[in-house]
């Protein structure tokens, strides 16, 4: 769908270095990186806001490297919305349609529909300065989507919002992704957003891409130390969450894991290896999650030994060398793992 | 009541000096002229024509300053280029040099044998002792007000907003007119009024390049030299009243003008 090859540009004091990406049609693609890694710059280069030093951009195999930005069919949503302050919510959303010389009636119908979809119909005649952050971002999304861009670039679209609004908007983004035939490229430094939204993720560092792949693949098998440090999670498991009283049960298809965090629907969970206790026999414990399984893998990390235990899903546990020797663990040996419901983080 | 600390009180006392230094002479001038002589002067054809020439030429100079100054301001606000500092300095030069020197500099090229005056003279456009001479003198002295104020206006519009407008299908020229200009128009209007007011009050450059036709400041000077204070004061009062009235009207308009928060 959109393919970029060896994109480079040198700003004073900052560089985008030889970035290549291939984003598929209708894909939700997240570029994840710490602040200062050049994510915004990269998006602006793709949108055509700056000339390139070198590299090519293709949209549906058509070279758009030198196309002016209004002719690319690429939408853009900024972290701080960039709504036109002298126009109402309605006028902001209608902006792109008006430029396309569409009839007044038709514009009104489309804008009303879009406002309904994004739940901002009641804000129709308000000016941007009288909107909350979440409302502004919904308006900005509506404004960008109404012209049906082939690709929508979103620069930290949720970062300026509070937690609750962010969760709401994540659902909105998911819905948009399903309803519109649009390829989404979403830039963020937030791990949760990538986990929740991304089909694939690219990790960016110092102006270049460190790794590209499925979310779980990247998180489970970081390509290098940087990625591991930035996103590295040992135990990340996909499942479906249902509430059961005050706890959440996550059915992974192989086991059921209990968490004290409240969430329903398709989720990811993570458990930190240091929160998991290991025993060779069943013991009485207050931990809600108790699983038995064989040791699949043992790797020596120096002072620590990393074990992978098959409890239906692979579970990574760390042991000190001494405990490892005391427990007389070897591959295939069946062990018990314990972890509390509070140790299970649900995304 | 709010408690004031010593620093605030001290600074307020120091600060009021300049305020009064400007206010007292102007207020005094306004009340010192005899009302009947003001009425007489209002019926004086020479006075009225001088004021008309001043206002009219200043308006022409302001229009020219806006037409050429706004694009320049936009370039200065949006782009960095080699020699930008030099361009900015040149724009501000007329503020720092004596206006009589501006007049001499203008006269040298706009006189009938000057590099610009000669070819335009052949087309029938004469500058020395003519309306066009007054306009160029005014333009030279006051154009920087438009450029600097418009530039501030453009700088307050986030370039990313323009870029978003373009991703929605608006060309760059159109984006300027439907997004950037409406958001910067207040600054441009303020700059234009400053420019206009400054142009009306121009004297030094005008007496060098175009002593005739007589503008209001020149007329006041001539009355003062020929007849003294009593004859010049009423004209001064009329001119300053007009200027203050314009200033007030504009302030009122601006106050009602909707301003937009920056995002």
Interface residues (C-beta under 8 A of the other chain):
Chain A: X44 X47 X49 X68 X69 X70 X72 X74 X75 X76 X78 X80 X81 X82 X83 X84 X85 X86 X95 X96 X99 X100 X127 X128 X129 X143 X144 X147 X149
Chain B: X158 X160 X161 X163 X164 X165 X166 X167 X168 X169 X170 X171 X172 X174 X179 X182 X183 X258 X260 X261 X262 X263
